[in-house]
Amino acid sequence: MGIFKSKEERELIKKEKQEDKALMKEIDQEIKEQSRKDYEKFIDEMLLEDNKEEEYLESIMTDEEKKEMIGNKKQEAIIGIAAVVVFTSVVVIASILIFAADYKSKSDLVKESVPILKDYYKKKYGRDLEYLNIDYLCKENGQGEDECSKIGHLVTTNNEHLMIINNDHIGDDISTGKALNDYNEDMRQNLASLDLVSNYPILSYKDYYLDYNIHYDYIHVLPSNTSYERLKDSKKLTVTEFIFYNGEMDKELVKRYLQNFSEDSVFYMVKNVRGIPSNLTIMRQDGDEDFKITAMLDFDGGTYYELDRSKNTVTNVTVNKVNGEDVEVDGDYKFTNCYKIVLDEDAPWDKKDELPSYFFIKLNNITFNEKNIYEFSVSGYRDEYEEQEENEYSQVITYTNGNDTYVIGNETIGIGNISVEDSILCKIGLC
């Protein structure tokens, strides 16, 4: 049983699950076929009995009664044929509409975009492109319907992500190391007064997502063959940062630096005093939130850093481990290393809607990052847990330091890793 290295591996699990379903469908078809044969044999025997009975009845009927029986049979046959025609027509039309809608949505991607991406991939990485899926990015429009963009998203069998817009503007998350290094050098030069201890940036590109969330599996995709300077000048580079620093905070300097990036960018900045967090500042282009850490409270497996209650509604955080088997999932995998983080909140009635609800904790001997963290819903009344869809993920921020992980969020949440369960195929020795 292996631990997932990234969310993309769920695509492989889903593919494997589809193969399992196909196998079960084939087995089920054989069972149905045998049942059909048994049923037909039964019907034939019944019809034989019915025919014998019908022959006997005809032998004792008058000519007038025989004519009436024949007329009734013709009427029943016409009604039966009409019913079959109507039902078959409805099924065929529905199938055609479903197929046509799916084909229309993907035909341009499969027929036009995939060959372009295959050529791009071969030229850039020297190997053939094999992919699991390609589709447009879509989002719910508020009326229960999905509206799709022109952003094509392809997932390779190697858990890589490629984006393409109108058969152009190709990007991937395979070779982003140089942009990341250039960003780090730029940030350290511009914010040298922070006396940086360490940092963890997440770089994204605004044209490649609809709603920003660092937990989307494609969120690291950057435009191909585009320098960091060009990305920065475009104002479309989105940066989410977790920063530890020893020096002094110049908020205006940080805000000016943030203006170089997209409006979705945010810095989570933790001030250290002799290695201990003393202050949390959350910086955005349009403002900042600043919290003194007023207490450090240990719990089993970690530390809760209490944030200034006059600026934050959270009064306490309860962190409990959860049995991964209790989390309902849609696939042949299960949750592991699960934590339920429950917030207690209180605020004056006149400030309740104005104050944020942040928590800041450290988990000992556990590693989380945006690529391997999975979220599950936490019921406030019963211990019922269900895996969340990625578009429902809370913007929880994590930073691993040694064997420990710092976590910042703003709502009650369940988090964990995922491990692979043996599929049905493997269990019967066919994988």
Wavefront OBJ file of the C-alpha trace (Angstrom):
o trace
v 0.000 0.000 0.000
v 1.679 3.257 -1.140
v 1.162 6.813 -0.049
v -0.041 9.238 -2.736
v 2.606 11.722 -3.804
v 0.095 14.011 -5.479
v -3.614 14.471 -6.038
v -3.225 13.563 -9.703
v -2.744 9.891 -8.800
v -6.443 9.737 -8.052
v -6.892 9.898 -11.827
v -5.007 6.611 -12.075
v -7.119 5.131 -9.295
v -10.287 6.228 -11.069
v -9.011 4.677 -14.303
v -8.259 1.462 -12.467
v -11.710 1.591 -10.924
v -13.218 1.905 -14.390
v -11.312 -1.216 -15.443
v -12.641 -2.992 -12.369
v -16.162 -1.935 -13.306
v -15.635 -3.175 -16.867
v -14.536 -6.569 -15.518
v -17.493 -6.752 -13.161
v -19.781 -5.696 -16.021
v -18.431 -8.545 -18.147
v -18.993 -11.020 -15.316
v -22.429 -9.575 -14.728
v -23.191 -9.893 -18.462
v -22.298 -13.583 -18.385
v -24.585 -14.084 -15.408
v -27.369 -12.197 -17.171
v -26.819 -14.253 -20.348
v -27.176 -17.493 -18.426
v -30.225 -16.117 -16.649
v -31.681 -15.118 -20.018
v -31.222 -18.635 -21.354
v -32.857 -20.108 -18.265
v -35.665 -17.569 -18.584
v -36.206 -18.333 -22.272
v -36.361 -22.034 -21.491
v -38.942 -21.302 -18.828
v -40.971 -19.102 -21.213
v -40.836 -21.740 -23.949
v -42.215 -24.295 -21.540
v -44.912 -21.857 -20.445
v -45.781 -21.033 -24.074
v -45.993 -24.734 -24.870
v -48.498 -25.144 -22.067
v -50.348 -22.007 -23.225
v -50.457 -23.301 -26.828
v -51.913 -26.606 -25.704
v -54.523 -24.754 -23.684
v -55.259 -22.392 -26.608
v -55.635 -25.312 -29.042
v -58.125 -26.943 -26.691
v -60.140 -23.695 -26.342
v -60.228 -23.228 -30.133
v -61.541 -26.762 -30.587
v -64.619 -25.931 -28.548
v -65.204 -22.314 -29.818
v -67.801 -21.250 -32.351
v -66.684 -19.522 -35.570
v -67.862 -16.153 -34.189
v -65.822 -16.590 -30.982
v -62.729 -17.513 -33.021
v -63.024 -14.318 -35.132
v -63.327 -12.191 -31.979
v -60.231 -13.830 -30.422
v -58.164 -13.191 -33.597
v -59.252 -9.511 -33.587
v -58.231 -9.116 -29.944
v -54.794 -10.626 -30.651
v -54.200 -8.207 -33.541
v -55.117 -5.235 -31.338
v -52.785 -6.397 -28.558
v -49.963 -6.881 -31.075
v -50.403 -3.347 -32.488
v -50.359 -1.803 -29.002
v -47.298 -3.838 -28.034
v -45.372 -2.873 -31.178
v -46.249 0.814 -30.698
v -45.032 0.719 -27.085
v -41.733 -0.895 -28.106
v -41.206 1.660 -30.908
v -41.863 4.610 -28.578
v -39.599 3.249 -25.840
v -36.793 2.416 -28.299
v -37.043 5.857 -29.899
v -36.784 7.613 -26.538
v -33.715 5.568 -25.547
v -32.010 6.124 -28.923
v -32.711 9.872 -28.939
v -31.496 10.264 -25.340
v -28.325 8.292 -26.115
v -27.657 10.372 -29.228
v -28.130 13.638 -27.323
v -25.820 12.547 -24.494
v -23.156 11.317 -26.916
v -23.465 14.414 -29.089
v -23.127 16.760 -26.100
v -20.053 14.929 -24.804
v -18.488 14.665 -28.256
v -19.111 18.329 -28.992
v -17.520 19.387 -25.700
v -14.407 17.304 -26.266
v -14.132 16.932 -30.019
v -12.063 20.075 -30.572
v -9.724 19.101 -27.756
v -9.258 15.523 -28.938
v -9.104 16.253 -32.681
v -7.181 19.532 -32.625
v -5.574 20.211 -29.233
v -4.194 16.757 -28.444
v -2.051 16.557 -31.633
v -0.657 20.022 -30.861
v 0.143 19.004 -27.276
v 1.717 15.750 -28.440
v 3.994 17.663 -30.794
v 4.839 20.197 -28.048
v 5.573 17.452 -25.510
v 7.726 15.461 -27.926
v 9.805 18.490 -28.923
v 10.245 19.804 -25.383
v 10.699 16.590 -23.415
v 11.774 14.091 -26.053
v 9.153 11.474 -25.291
v 5.699 10.515 -26.486
v 2.706 12.030 -24.718
v 0.367 9.516 -23.100
v -2.587 10.992 -21.304
v -5.408 9.971 -18.999
v -7.878 12.725 -19.767
v -8.362 16.085 -21.438
v -11.233 18.439 -20.770
v -12.180 22.083 -20.473
v -12.135 23.820 -17.109
v -15.719 24.442 -16.014
v -17.405 26.109 -13.049
v -20.896 26.202 -11.612
v -22.779 29.332 -12.669
v -24.917 29.720 -9.533
v -27.949 28.129 -11.167
v -26.837 24.527 -10.817
v -25.297 24.392 -14.290
v -21.666 24.175 -15.370
v -20.231 26.781 -17.708
v -17.062 25.719 -19.476
v -14.144 27.890 -20.504
v -11.737 27.562 -23.421
v -8.965 26.433 -21.062
v -8.061 22.864 -21.998
v -6.559 20.741 -19.205
v -4.700 17.510 -19.967
v -3.469 15.010 -17.368
v -0.654 12.695 -18.464
v -0.113 9.142 -17.269
v 2.901 10.521 -15.364
v 0.633 12.825 -13.306
v 1.781 15.898 -15.233
v -0.531 18.719 -16.246
v -0.656 20.614 -19.536
v -2.908 23.577 -20.327
v -3.863 24.947 -23.735
v -6.095 27.897 -24.646
v -7.633 28.040 -28.127
v -4.921 25.664 -29.351
v -2.269 28.141 -28.223
v -0.760 29.525 -24.991
v 0.540 26.127 -23.886
v 1.841 25.624 -20.364
v 2.817 22.764 -18.068
v 3.924 22.058 -14.500
v 6.911 19.932 -15.527
v 9.679 22.489 -15.994
v 8.850 25.330 -13.612
v 11.996 25.125 -11.502
v 13.802 28.077 -13.116
v 10.852 30.430 -12.648
v 10.649 29.335 -9.016
v 14.353 29.936 -8.431
v 14.214 33.331 -10.146
v 11.225 34.325 -8.027
v 13.030 33.325 -4.816
v 16.079 35.382 -5.763
v 13.897 38.363 -6.672
v 11.879 38.183 -3.455
v 14.936 37.900 -1.238
v 16.510 40.936 -2.890
v 13.398 43.100 -2.679
v 12.459 42.051 0.862
v 15.949 41.731 2.314
v 14.927 43.603 5.471
v 12.836 40.636 6.530
v 16.015 38.658 7.269
v 14.374 35.591 5.787
v 14.646 32.272 7.630
v 12.797 30.167 5.046
v 9.902 30.370 2.647
v 7.655 28.207 0.492
v 6.166 29.881 -2.609
v 3.434 28.464 -4.839
v 3.456 29.981 -8.337
v 0.401 29.904 -10.613
v -0.753 31.685 -13.754
v -4.047 33.534 -13.790
v -5.046 32.516 -17.337
v -4.875 28.841 -16.359
v -7.550 28.788 -13.649
v -11.102 30.047 -13.133
v -11.256 30.311 -9.335
v -7.959 30.333 -7.487
v -7.299 27.493 -5.054
v -3.832 26.154 -4.343
v -5.236 22.640 -3.979
v -6.279 22.223 -7.618
v -4.038 19.600 -9.194
v -3.177 21.899 -12.121
v -2.445 25.026 -10.063
v 1.344 24.865 -10.635
v 1.098 25.132 -14.431
v 3.050 28.064 -15.909
v 3.333 29.233 -19.546
v 6.008 27.437 -21.518
v 9.181 29.215 -22.616
v 8.290 32.338 -20.635
v 10.866 33.943 -18.376
v 10.120 34.920 -14.791
v 10.525 38.604 -15.716
v 7.908 38.318 -18.446
v 5.558 36.496 -16.080
v 6.074 39.183 -13.474
v 5.518 41.998 -15.991
v 2.264 40.400 -17.147
v 0.704 40.903 -13.675
v -0.816 37.442 -14.155
v 1.638 35.521 -11.984
v -0.113 34.473 -8.769
v 2.029 33.863 -5.684
v 0.998 32.268 -2.408
v 3.831 32.379 0.123
v 4.492 30.978 3.581
v 7.372 33.027 4.998
v 9.367 32.704 8.231
v 11.482 35.760 9.035
v 13.649 37.170 11.847
v 13.879 40.808 10.780
v 11.503 43.759 10.699
v 8.240 43.954 8.811
v 7.810 46.918 6.470
v 4.196 46.503 5.395
v 4.311 49.178 2.723
v 7.383 47.571 1.154
v 5.689 44.164 1.077
v 2.491 45.648 -0.395
v 4.457 47.373 -3.133
v 6.183 44.121 -3.941
v 2.837 42.311 -4.084
v 1.645 44.777 -6.732
v 3.958 42.966 -9.174
v 1.679 39.915 -9.098
v -1.980 39.098 -9.656
v -4.648 40.254 -7.206
v -5.071 36.642 -6.003
v -1.594 36.671 -4.441
v -1.196 36.445 -0.670
v 1.728 36.198 1.767
v 1.423 34.377 5.116
v 4.302 35.792 7.154
v 5.393 34.449 10.540
v 7.762 36.464 12.713
v 10.234 34.389 14.747
v 11.774 35.356 18.052
v 14.504 32.941 19.112
v 12.935 30.278 16.898
v 9.422 30.696 18.306
v 6.532 32.187 16.280
v 5.487 35.525 17.781
v 3.354 37.182 15.101
v 1.281 36.248 12.033
v 0.711 38.769 9.247
v -1.439 37.989 6.202
v -0.650 40.374 3.345
v -2.693 41.052 0.202
v -2.648 43.832 -2.330
v -5.751 45.414 -0.829
v -4.751 45.193 2.826
v -3.348 43.132 5.648
v -4.372 41.318 8.821
v -1.924 41.318 11.706
v -2.118 39.075 14.793
v 0.119 38.793 17.813
v 0.498 35.246 19.077
v -0.774 35.564 22.646
v -0.282 31.977 23.840
v 1.127 28.598 22.814
v -0.967 25.648 23.956
v 0.225 22.079 23.478
v -2.148 19.323 22.458
v -1.524 15.661 21.768
v 0.625 15.736 18.642
v 1.180 19.446 18.220
v 0.880 23.094 19.301
v -1.922 25.650 18.992
v -0.764 29.247 18.524
v -3.503 31.476 19.885
v -4.038 34.643 17.823
v -5.009 37.998 19.336
v -8.694 37.574 20.282
v -9.428 41.262 19.847
v -8.755 40.808 16.121
v -9.890 37.203 15.615
v -13.064 35.311 16.537
v -11.340 31.993 17.330
v -11.054 31.382 21.076
v -9.874 27.780 20.992
v -8.958 25.015 18.568
v -9.523 21.315 19.204
v -7.414 18.920 17.150
v -8.258 15.210 17.204
v -6.997 12.290 15.168
v -9.566 10.492 13.026
v -9.585 6.888 11.863
v -9.098 7.064 8.097
v -11.429 4.094 7.650
v -14.269 6.329 8.866
v -13.911 8.752 5.945
v -16.217 7.878 3.055
v -14.404 8.050 -0.292
v -15.302 7.471 -3.938
v -12.489 5.215 -5.054
v -10.157 2.342 -4.187
v -8.121 4.331 -1.669
v -8.493 5.433 1.903
v -7.572 8.334 4.156
v -4.597 8.138 6.517
v -2.969 10.562 8.981
v -6.331 12.249 9.518
v -6.945 15.255 11.749
v -10.206 16.956 12.661
v -9.627 20.631 13.436
v -12.628 22.213 15.174
v -12.811 25.943 15.910
v -14.499 27.514 18.927
v -15.474 31.071 18.101
v -16.722 34.057 20.026
v -16.881 37.775 19.243
v -18.894 40.852 20.298
v -22.159 40.951 18.362
v -21.249 44.266 16.741
v -17.910 42.900 15.421
v -18.836 39.334 14.573
v -19.155 40.013 10.847
v -16.030 42.157 10.729
v -13.470 39.887 12.385
v -11.761 36.959 10.637
v -11.614 33.410 12.004
v -8.049 32.187 11.592
v -6.326 29.303 13.340
v -2.592 28.590 13.445
v -1.273 25.203 14.590
v 1.771 22.960 14.290
v 1.448 19.188 13.806
v 4.409 17.126 14.988
v 5.965 14.382 12.868
v 3.640 14.815 9.915
v 4.209 16.151 6.417
v 1.510 18.055 4.540
v 1.686 20.277 1.479
v -0.806 21.482 -1.120
v -0.008 18.451 -3.309
v -0.631 15.687 -0.772
v -3.244 17.163 1.557
v -6.835 15.990 1.156
v -9.876 17.418 2.892
v -12.989 15.791 4.292
v -16.163 17.290 5.700
v -16.621 17.366 9.462
v -20.126 17.039 10.907
v -20.848 19.239 13.888
v -23.301 16.723 15.343
v -21.980 13.251 14.572
v -18.660 11.721 13.662
v -19.524 11.444 9.968
v -16.805 12.215 7.462
v -16.949 12.392 3.689
v -14.204 13.255 1.209
v -14.598 16.736 -0.246
v -14.464 17.572 -3.934
v -11.457 19.753 -4.797
v -13.657 22.704 -5.719
v -14.987 22.616 -2.148
v -11.551 22.668 -0.508
v -10.844 25.303 2.093
v -7.793 27.467 1.353
v -5.781 25.832 4.132
v -2.075 26.755 3.987
v 0.661 24.375 5.091
v 4.403 24.650 5.546
v 6.689 21.736 6.446
v 9.728 22.440 8.583
v 11.791 19.350 9.315
v 9.391 16.682 10.546
v 6.645 19.144 11.505
v 3.959 20.945 9.516
v 2.493 24.377 10.257
v -1.147 24.806 9.257
v -3.129 28.050 8.822
v -6.829 28.077 7.979
v -10.067 29.869 8.747
v -12.737 27.220 9.287
v -13.408 23.857 10.906
v -11.861 21.257 8.660
v -10.743 17.650 8.267
v -7.376 16.953 6.621
v -5.339 13.864 5.830
v -3.243 11.928 3.336
v -4.501 9.163 1.066
v -3.142 5.655 0.600
v -3.922 3.254 -2.222
v -6.098 0.230 -1.610
v -5.650 -2.892 -3.731
v -8.098 -2.841 -6.621
v -10.496 -5.660 -7.469
v -8.217 -6.654 -10.382
v -5.196 -6.940 -8.091
v -7.158 -8.928 -5.527
v -7.916 -11.600 -8.133
v -4.363 -11.525 -9.521
v -5.034 -9.696 -12.781
v -3.138 -6.435 -12.244
l 1 2 3 4 5 6 7 8 9 10 11 12 13 14 15 16 17 18 19 20 21 22 23 24 25 26 27 28 29 30 31 32 33 34 35 36 37 38 39 40 41 42 43 44 45 46 47 48 49 50 51 52 53 54 55 56 57 58 59 60 61 62 63 64 65 66 67 68 69 70 71 72 73 74 75 76 77 78 79 80 81 82 83 84 85 86 87 88 89 90 91 92 93 94 95 96 97 98 99 100 101 102 103 104 105 106 107 108 109 110 111 112 113 114 115 116 117 118 119 120 121 122 123 124 125 126 127 128 129 130 131 132 133 134 135 136 137 138 139 140 141 142 143 144 145 146 147 148 149 150 151 152 153 154 155 156 157 158 159 160 161 162 163 164 165 166 167 168 169 170 171 172 173 174 175 176 177 178 179 180 181 182 183 184 185 186 187 188 189 190 191 192 193 194 195 196 197 198 199 200 201 202 203 204 205 206 207 208 209 210 211 212 213 214 215 216 217 218 219 220 221 222 223 224 225 226 227 228 229 230 231 232 233 234 235 236 237 238 239 240 241 242 243 244 245 246 247 248 249 250 251 252 253 254 255 256 257 258 259 260 261 262 263 264 265 266 267 268 269 270 271 272 273 274 275 276 277 278 279 280 281 282 283 284 285 286 287 288 289 290 291 292 293 294 295 296 297 298 299 300 301 302 303 304 305 306 307 308 309 310 311 312 313 314 315 316 317 318 319 320 321 322 323 324 325 326 327 328 329 330 331 332 333 334 335 336 337 338 339 340 341 342 343 344 345 346 347 348 349 350 351 352 353 354 355 356 357 358 359 360 361 362 363 364 365 366 367 368 369 370 371 372 373 374 375 376 377 378 379 380 381 382 383 384 385 386 387 388 389 390 391 392 393 394 395 396 397 398 399 400 401 402 403 404 405 406 407 408 409 410 411 412 413 414 415 416 417 418 419 420 421 422 423 424 425 426 427 428 429 430 431
